[in-house]
């Protein structure tokens, strides 16, 4: 996992962005290093070979989180971990790897539990 350090520093300083993005297995190099300079939401990258179990996602407590990936089962599992970490809401999109076309999209909020399709 990378990209979470600036978000942790913000949270320790008492700041909380409106939303954070978690990317799984997609090329996020250009976003990862630049989000804080462009006014973008924090971007946390989880590599394609990283285990999801044991990730420390406390930095997203109380936040709206977008989870994006190209493997549906892995992306949904990451979203479940986001909710277990007490995110306020979670929005999930699964993309076709080559075209980035959205294959499926779900969301979960306190008002719209359980998972809902877009």
C-alpha positions in Angstrom: 0.0 0.0 0.0 1.3 3.4 -0.8 -0.1 7.0 -0.8 -1.6 6.7 2.7 1.2 8.6 4.4 0.1 12.1 3.3 -3.5 11.3 4.4 -2.3 10.1 7.8 -0.4 13.3 8.2 -3.5 15.4 7.3 -5.6 13.4 9.8 -3.1 13.9 12.6 -3.1 17.6 11.8 -6.9 17.6 12.3 -7.8 17.9 8.6 -10.1 15.5 6.8 -10.6 15.6 3.0 -14.1 15.0 1.7 -13.2 11.8 -0.1 -10.3 9.4 -0.6 -9.7 7.0 -3.5 -8.3 3.5 -3.2 -7.0 2.0 -6.4 -6.3 -1.7 -6.8 -4.1 -3.0 -9.6 -4.4 0.0 -11.8 -1.6 2.4 -12.9 -1.9 5.3 -10.6 1.7 6.6 -10.6 0.7 10.0 -12.0 -2.0 10.4 -9.4 -0.2 8.9 -6.4 2.6 11.4 -6.3 0.6 14.5 -7.2 -2.8 14.4 -5.5 -2.0 16.8 -2.8 -0.6 19.4 -5.2 -3.5 19.3 -7.6 -6.4 19.6 -5.1 -7.4 16.1 -5.9 -8.6 13.6 -3.3 -6.0 11.4 -1.6 -5.1 8.3 -3.7 -4.1 5.2 -2.0 -2.7 2.4 -4.2 -2.8 -1.3 -3.3 -0.6 -3.3 -5.7 -1.9 -6.3 -7.6 0.3 -8.7 -5.6 -0.4 -7.2 -2.1 -2.5 -9.1 0.4 -5.6 -7.3 1.4 -5.8 -8.9 4.9 -3.9 -6.9 7.5 -4.1 -3.6 5.7 -4.2 -0.7 8.1 -7.0 1.6 6.8 -7.6 3.7 9.9 -6.8 6.8 7.9 -10.2 6.6 6.2 -12.3 6.5 9.3 -15.4 8.7 8.8 -14.6 9.5 5.2 -16.3 8.9 1.9 -14.2 6.4 0.0 -14.1 5.5 -3.7 -12.7 2.0 -4.4 -11.6 1.2 -8.0 -10.1 -1.9 -9.5 -10.1 -4.3 -12.3 -10.7 -7.5 -10.4 -14.3 -7.6 -9.2 -13.8 -10.0 -6.3 -10.7 -8.2 -5.0 -12.2 -4.8 -5.4 -15.3 -5.8 -3.5 -13.2 -7.4 -0.8 -11.2 -4.1 -0.4 -14.5 -2.2 -0.2 -15.7 -4.5 2.6 -12.4 -3.7 4.5 -13.1 0.0 3.9 -16.5 -0.4 5.6 -14.9 -2.5 8.4 -12.5 0.4 9.0 -15.5 2.6 9.6 -15.7 4.7 6.5 -18.7 6.9 6.2 -19.7 5.6 2.7 -18.1 3.5 0.0 -18.5 3.8 -3.7 -17.1 0.9 -5.8 -16.3 0.7 -9.5 -14.9 -2.3 -11.3 -13.2 -1.6 -14.7 -12.3 -3.7 -17.6 -8.4 -3.7 -17.5 -7.7 -2.7 -21.2 -10.5 -0.2 -22.0 -11.2 1.0 -18.4 -14.9 0.6 -19.2 -17.0 0.2 -16.0 -18.1 -3.3 -15.6 -20.0 -2.9 -12.3 -20.6 -0.2 -9.7 -22.0 -0.4 -6.2 -22.3 1.9 -3.2 -23.0 1.7 0.5 -24.0 4.4 2.8 -25.6 4.4 6.3 -28.8 5.5 4.6 -28.7 2.9 1.8 -27.4 -0.3 3.3 -26.8 -2.9 2.1 -24.8 -2.7 -1.2 -26.7 -1.0 -4.0 -26.0 -1.0 -7.7 -25.6 2.3 -9.5 
